[in-house]
Amino acid sequence: MKLKTLGTSDLKASVIGIGTWAIAGDYWGESDDAESVKAIQAGIDFGINLIDTAPAYGDGYSEELVGKAIKGRRDGLIIATKVGILRDGQEFINCLKPESIYKEIDNSLRRLGVDCIDLYQIHWPDPATPFEDTMPALIKLYEQGKFRCLGVSNFSEEQIEQVSKYLKIVSQQLSYSILERETEKSMLPYCIKKGMGIITYGSLGAGVLSGKYKKDHQFKAGDRRKEFYPYFENDRFDCIQELLKTLRMIAEKYGKPVSHVAINWVWKHEGVTSALVGVRNRQQAEENAKAGYWELSMEEMDLIDNAYQKYILKGE
Ligand SMILES: NC(=O)c1ccc[n+]([C@@H]2O[C@H](COP(=O)([O-])OP(=O)(O)OC[C@H]3O[C@@H](n4cnc5c(N)ncnc54)[C@H](OP(=O)(O)O)[C@@H]3O)[C@@H](O)[C@H]2O)c1
């Protein structure tokens, strides 16, 4: 498995990380807990060391499952969780107030069954709480040894500048894939210049870049991914099918699944440390991990970019 250093930290992360939102049993429909635990363990067995979770996923349930999966296997893993989004039923509530942060971290440590979180990420900024209030609380927890490194997620450059005055920020987590290119405009060069690592989500376009979905696919009850990933709408979906022809051609050349081409395109980029890929079962975790053992050539990266320009940009 290829590893990259996470920003200016001393952590070396696998270029593919396990995403654990879908296994939390909410927003992605029902999931099978035993299979979810096996999926995480299979990813670890195949060389993945970065596991990303958050209290917001299933109101702590994803962290509990991660805790079960890593019991007895903690060594060498980078356990990444988040702070700042509380749940009220199906609602997500931004909260970075100090009292809330102190409670959140202790709950995360307990659910994960660890003494220290390797990468603690501010999930989203909280417009109602100034960083002057939030950051001293995080510094206190850092000094108490409750987390090793601080990262952010979904932050603007200006917000990163503000929080960096208090504590070193080693990474930014954001949406990035062949289909989601906003980040290339200025965030990617900014993070490279600042020496921060980027951890990507939606790397597989919520599954559409595996090529397995047919038009008008009806997701199971409770699977709401269409609400936050816009790839399944008719015209957009058709354009993605055109793009997938190029991915398929490259995948066939190597005898690999199409999903590998999509995942590898993400982590191959300078500045990207790890591509998170959400998993539901053992087979997906094993397959995704294997994408960290081979690389696309620069010519293939260009071919994919040309197909993106032709089919996706044109269709927007
Ligand atoms: N920081 C943030 O605000 C934020 C936001 C979103 C996500 N995240 C994190 O990033 C992780 C990854 O993003 P994501 O899960 O939203 O999207 P994603 O990784 O693009 O898509 C994950 C989905 O793709 C399907 N899949 C995975 N491997 C596959 C394979 N080999 N073949 C076919 N289908 C496969 C699975 O669903 P099906 O099998 O049901 O199709 C899986 O749930 C999350 O789990 C979470 O940890 C963070």
The ligand as a MOL file (V3000), in Angstrom:
LIG
                    3D

  0  0  0     0  0            999 V3000
M  V30 BEGIN CTAB
M  V30 COUNTS 48 52 0 0 0
M  V30 BEGIN ATOM
M  V30 1 N -16.1930 15.8200 6.0780 0
M  V30 2 C -17.3890 15.7290 5.5610 0
M  V30 3 O -18.2090 16.6790 5.5970 0
M  V30 4 C -17.7860 14.4390 4.8900 0
M  V30 5 C -18.9060 14.3980 4.0450 0
M  V30 6 C -19.2040 13.1810 3.4220 0
M  V30 7 C -18.4220 12.0630 3.6670 0
M  V30 8 N -17.3500 12.1290 4.5180 0 CHG=1
M  V30 9 C -16.4630 10.9550 4.7810 0
M  V30 10 O -15.9590 10.4750 3.5580 0
M  V30 11 C -16.3100 9.0830 3.4040 0
M  V30 12 C -16.4500 8.7460 1.9300 0
M  V30 13 O -17.4900 9.5090 1.3060 0
M  V30 14 P -18.8960 8.9160 1.0110 0
M  V30 15 O -19.0170 7.5940 1.7200 0
M  V30 16 O -19.8890 9.9510 1.3080 0 CHG=-1
M  V30 17 O -18.8850 8.6940 -0.5780 0
M  V30 18 P -18.0590 7.7100 -1.5420 0
M  V30 19 O -16.8750 7.1630 -0.8560 0
M  V30 20 O -17.8760 8.3870 -2.8260 0
M  V30 21 O -19.1240 6.5320 -1.8110 0
M  V30 22 C -19.2850 5.5010 -0.8940 0
M  V30 23 C -20.3000 4.4830 -1.4150 0
M  V30 24 O -19.8710 3.9030 -2.6520 0
M  V30 25 C -20.2330 2.5240 -2.7000 0
M  V30 26 N -18.9870 1.7520 -2.8780 0
M  V30 27 C -17.8710 1.7640 -2.0950 0
M  V30 28 N -16.9240 0.9550 -2.5880 0
M  V30 29 C -17.4340 0.4110 -3.7280 0
M  V30 30 C -16.9230 -0.4940 -4.6800 0
M  V30 31 N -15.7070 -1.0060 -4.5790 0
M  V30 32 N -17.7270 -0.8230 -5.7200 0
M  V30 33 C -18.9590 -0.3180 -5.8340 0
M  V30 34 N -19.5020 0.5580 -4.9570 0
M  V30 35 C -18.7420 0.9220 -3.9050 0
M  V30 36 C -20.9040 2.2070 -1.3630 0
M  V30 37 O -22.3260 2.3640 -1.4550 0
M  V30 38 P -23.2950 1.3420 -2.2220 0
M  V30 39 O -22.6590 -0.0020 -2.2070 0
M  V30 40 O -24.5780 1.4060 -1.4700 0
M  V30 41 O -23.4160 1.9390 -3.6000 0
M  V30 42 C -20.3990 3.3080 -0.4540 0
M  V30 43 O -21.2650 3.5800 0.6190 0
M  V30 44 C -17.5800 8.9380 4.2700 0
M  V30 45 O -17.8700 7.5940 4.5630 0
M  V30 46 C -17.1680 9.7660 5.4570 0
M  V30 47 O -16.2540 9.0600 6.2760 0
M  V30 48 C -17.0200 13.3180 5.0920 0
M  V30 END ATOM
M  V30 BEGIN BOND
M  V30 1 1 1 2
M  V30 2 2 2 3
M  V30 3 1 2 4
M  V30 4 1 4 5
M  V30 5 2 4 48
M  V30 6 2 5 6
M  V30 7 1 6 7
M  V30 8 2 7 8
M  V30 9 1 8 9
M  V30 10 1 8 48
M  V30 11 1 9 10
M  V30 12 1 9 46
M  V30 13 1 10 11
M  V30 14 1 11 12
M  V30 15 1 11 44
M  V30 16 1 12 13
M  V30 17 1 13 14
M  V30 18 2 14 15
M  V30 19 1 14 16
M  V30 20 1 14 17
M  V30 21 1 17 18
M  V30 22 2 18 19
M  V30 23 1 18 20
M  V30 24 1 18 21
M  V30 25 1 21 22
M  V30 26 1 22 23
M  V30 27 1 23 24
M  V30 28 1 23 42
M  V30 29 1 24 25
M  V30 30 1 25 26
M  V30 31 1 25 36
M  V30 32 1 26 27
M  V30 33 1 26 35
M  V30 34 2 27 28
M  V30 35 1 28 29
M  V30 36 1 29 30
M  V30 37 2 29 35
M  V30 38 1 30 31
M  V30 39 2 30 32
M  V30 40 1 32 33
M  V30 41 2 33 34
M  V30 42 1 34 35
M  V30 43 1 36 37
M  V30 44 1 36 42
M  V30 45 1 37 38
M  V30 46 2 38 39
M  V30 47 1 38 40
M  V30 48 1 38 41
M  V30 49 1 42 43
M  V30 50 1 44 45
M  V30 51 1 44 46
M  V30 52 1 46 47
M  V30 END BOND
M  V30 END CTAB
M  END
